[in-house]
Amino acid sequence: MEPITDDELLLDRIRGLFPSDLMPGLRCEITQVNHHAGTASLGFEAGEPTANQLGAVQGGIVAAMLDGCIGIAGAAASGGVLAMPLAALNTSFVRPVLPGIVFGEGVVVRLGRTVGFIEATLTDPEGRVVARASGTAVPTPFPDEQRP
């Protein structure tokens, strides 16, 4: 498959590749992608089952949200032909992420043939940053793109 450069067609392709139900209690909606800018916007809904004993969303789930933003931004930059499995993820938890709506943004810093550097930010409904991450990705063809 050739890379898709039309953002609306790319959004349809990426939505088909990534499920909206990530796990029990966590949903995701990919709201926007931009191939040329290498960006993605997502909305998450974290339910009560994702909360820890202190009432905040468990840190591993927050990291998974950031990973999703990174992967989808990288996929958008590739035109929907490459997945972005991470070799490294550096995460900063800025403030507690409460169950409910969380917004995510992913931005490709640099995408090469063998490595990608991608950043993500999560914000609460008031626009406050709650978590940030930088990832080192290994661009890999999606399974339907691999050739024998």
N, C-alpha and C positions, 0 to 999 in steps of 0.2 A: 504494500500500500504506500502510496505517495503521501508526504506530509500535507495536512490540511491547513491552509492559511486563512480561510474565511472563519471568523470567530464564531458565528452562529452554527455553522456546520461542525466546527471543532467542539463546541459546547455539547452538541448532540452526541458526537463520538465519545467524548470523555465521560459524559453521564452514563453512556452504555457500558463503559469499562469499569466504573466504580460504583458499588452498591450504595444505596442511601441508608440502609440499615447496617451500621457498622458492627454493632454488637447489641445485646439486650440493654436497653436504656440509653443508647447513643445513636442519633440519626444525623445525617449530613445532607445538605443540599448544595450542590455546586451552582452558584448563581451567576458567575461570569468568568470567562477566560479571555486572555489576549495573547495571541501567538507572538506577535512582533515585540511586545513588551515583556513577554515571559512572566505573566502574572495570572493569578487565580484568586477569586473571592468565594468563600464558602460560609454557610451558616450551619451551626451545629445546635442540636437540642440534646442536652445532657439531662437524663432523668435521675430520680432519686437513687436507683440502683448503682449509679456511678459514684456516689458520695462515700467518703471515708467516715470514720468515727467522729470527726470534727465537723462534718457537714459540708466539706468542700469536695469537689470532684477529685478523685484519686489521681496522683501525679502521673502514673503510667498512662492513664486515659488522656490526660492533658497532652502528654508527649505524643500519643497516637493522633490526636487532632492536629498537632503541629506537623507531624510526619505526613498526614494527609494533605495539608496545604502545600508542603514542599513537593510531594510527589505529583500533585495535580498541576502545580505551576510548571514543573519540569516537563510533564507530559504536554502541556499547552505549548511550551517553547519548542518542543520537538515536532509539533504539528500532529500530535496524537499517535505517534508511532513508537515512542520509547517510554518505558517504565523507568522509575528512578529509585531502585532499592538503595538504601543508605549504608555507607561504610562507617559513617560517624554522624552522631546527632548531639549537638551541644545545646542544652535546654536551660533557660532561666525562668524560674517561677517568680513573677513580680508581685503578685498578690493572689489570694485564694480565688479559685474559679468556682463559682457557686452553680449548683444545678439550675438549668434553665437555658436560655439562649446565649450562645457565644458566637462571635464572628471571627473569621479567619482570613488572612491574606498571605499568599505566597508570592515570592519575587525571586526570579532567577538572577543571580549576580553574574555568573558565567557558566555557560554550558559548552563543553568541548566533546570530542568523540569518546573519551574514556573517563572523564570526570566532570561533575557538575557541582557548582557551589550555589546553594539555594537557601533563602531565609524565609522565615514565617513569623507572623505576629497574631496573637489572639487578643481580642478586646471584648469587654462586657457590653451590655446594652447602652451604658452611659458613655461608651467610647474610650474607657480607660484600658490601657494595656495590662493584661493579666499574665501573659507568658510570651516568651520569644524563643526562637531557636534558629540555629544555623546548621545546615546539613551538608555533608559531602556525599554526593550521589554517584552511582556507577550506572550510566545510561545503558539500558538493556532493552532489546526489542520486546514488545508485548508478545505473548505466546502465539497469537494469530499472525504475527509478523515474521516469525522465525522460519527460515527456509532449510530444507534438508541439505 
